[in-house]
Amino acid sequence: MQPRGTLRPMEPPTKLTRQESNIHGGKGAGIPRALPARQRRPISGRTVLVTGAAGFLGSNLCRTLKLAGARVFAVTRGPRPGTDGQLEWIQADCADSDALRSVLTAVRPQVIYHLTGHGDGSLDLGAVLPTLQNDLVTCVNMLATATEIGIDRMVLAASLEEPTRLEESPATPYAAAKWCCSAYAQMFHRVYHTPVTLVRPYMTYGPGQRPHKVIPSIILSILRGQAPELGSGRRPVDWVYVDDVVEGMIAAAEVSGVEGVTIDLGSGAAVTIRKVAERIVAMMGGPFEPRFRAHSDRPSEVIRIADTATARDCLRWVSKTSLEEGLRKTIQWYRQESERGSHPSNLLFPEEFERAKTT
């Protein structure tokens, strides 16, 4: 058995095939048989609207878009300042069609990133209506309003939780809502020629992620001097670093000819939660061993790995950050924030974390 805190190279990710039982991958829906030569229109100088801008992925996307020279309008349900020197914040509920129309009419975005959602994988009956309203209704409102007003490109965030095969059924209310969102997006593209591209980020992680997510919760437990408590840890996961996902999302807005296409953004390989937890403990040092089976795994979880060929062929995108490097950057960020005295739940967007605790 490896001594605690001893560093060693991480074992290579397991390459899982989609022929293995209950392991599903994306299909690259809508890809033409013969891929045309693709042109790329830079995001610089364009007006971009991002919903869900106060979330983990949205905040990183907004920051990168601004650095790339885009004019960014950041939409959130909660109150934000009008400007913060970098972004132009707008408070609006995308489930309110009139409010959304007012925002899009005023901003006249050329590109829309629709990331807002409920994001709750609960099986509770009480999760049905919130996911319907906050995921499906907001998505359809955005598709309809953007089509009516006219845009160059809409990038819609799909979910790795939604079914990718005809014979598969959604396992949670959230998965069902996101499944319907993707179906509506495909319909809008086919019937109304809406220039929408779907991107499906896999298990995204990195600095600033909400504390209750797997990797931050492990890191923060160790920083508090506690052993991380997890389920069995046997689930294989396709981990992808947030900077890589953002790069893929920007490419999805810049590259021509990908309207109506669903593109997976992942590594195409899987590493179990157990191995990741053990590696984090080794990298951080200290007398801690993860406590597995303290919480049961969710029986509804389906193992999925990304179809990397679609992103490579359509966007010329591949995940560049190794899991080892991504974990190192993430650990370093949380450690530095902790040393500065920042409370983990308030590191980026405190009001978003407070709302997350009630969902």
Secondary structure as GFF3:
##gff-version 3
##sequence-region A 1 359
A	DSSP	beta_strand	23	25	.	.	.	ID=ss1
A	DSSP	beta_strand	47	51	.	.	.	ID=ss2
A	DSSP	alpha_helix	56	67	.	.	.	ID=ss3
A	DSSP	beta_strand	71	76	.	.	.	ID=ss4
A	DSSP	beta_strand	88	91	.	.	.	ID=ss5
A	DSSP	alpha_helix	97	107	.	.	.	ID=ss6
A	DSSP	beta_strand	111	114	.	.	.	ID=ss7
A	DSSP	three_ten_helix	125	127	.	.	.	ID=ss8
A	DSSP	alpha_helix	128	131	.	.	.	ID=ss9
A	DSSP	pi_helix	132	137	.	.	.	ID=ss10
A	DSSP	alpha_helix	138	149	.	.	.	ID=ss11
A	DSSP	beta_strand	153	157	.	.	.	ID=ss12
A	DSSP	alpha_helix	173	192	.	.	.	ID=ss13
A	DSSP	beta_strand	196	201	.	.	.	ID=ss14
A	DSSP	beta_strand	203	205	.	.	.	ID=ss15
A	DSSP	alpha_helix	214	223	.	.	.	ID=ss16
A	DSSP	beta_strand	236	237	.	.	.	ID=ss17
A	DSSP	beta_strand	239	241	.	.	.	ID=ss18
A	DSSP	alpha_helix	242	254	.	.	.	ID=ss19
A	DSSP	beta_strand	262	265	.	.	.	ID=ss20
A	DSSP	beta_strand	271	272	.	.	.	ID=ss21
A	DSSP	alpha_helix	273	284	.	.	.	ID=ss22
A	DSSP	beta_strand	303	305	.	.	.	ID=ss23
A	DSSP	alpha_helix	308	315	.	.	.	ID=ss24
A	DSSP	alpha_helix	323	339	.	.	.	ID=ss25
A	DSSP	three_ten_helix	344	346	.	.	.	ID=ss26
A	DSSP	alpha_helix	350	357	.	.	.	ID=ss27
###
